[in-house]
Amino acid sequence: MVRSNIEYCSTVWNTHHKYKIDKFEMVQRRAARFTTNRYQYTSSVSDMLTELKWETLEKRRTKQQLTMLYRITNDLVAISPKPYLKPAKLMPRSSHRLQYLQYSTSTDTFKYSFFPRTIPNWNTLPASVAEAPSLATFKSGLQALTF
């Protein structure tokens, strides 16, 4: 219930300020203590998160952003990719055919918005993930990756 409120609109709004990221992560860390019923100061919250198999909220937001870009790229949402995504001209051997030009930005407001922030992560995806034939295949390939 709490996670859904924290992650609401995180696909398009994802803070880049370290102190705000830490505040969000503290909510999950408190939830881990509550879930495992371990409140002692000697208990390791990192161990609890590993035991519960919970990813950091930051990693979850990154994966949600990449999933939204997959949806945009493959016309699964009502957002046309043409005004926002320009195919990259050169493809290194280790890349995929769906790479996009990165935005050049002069302000932090734009630099940390959805497309400029997501495209660099998208361009580093393996071809097997970025060119997945379905959303389900993309999501399962994304789960195997670490960010």
Order of alpha helices (4+ residues) and beta strands (2+ residues): alpha-alpha-alpha-alpha-alpha-alpha-alpha-alpha
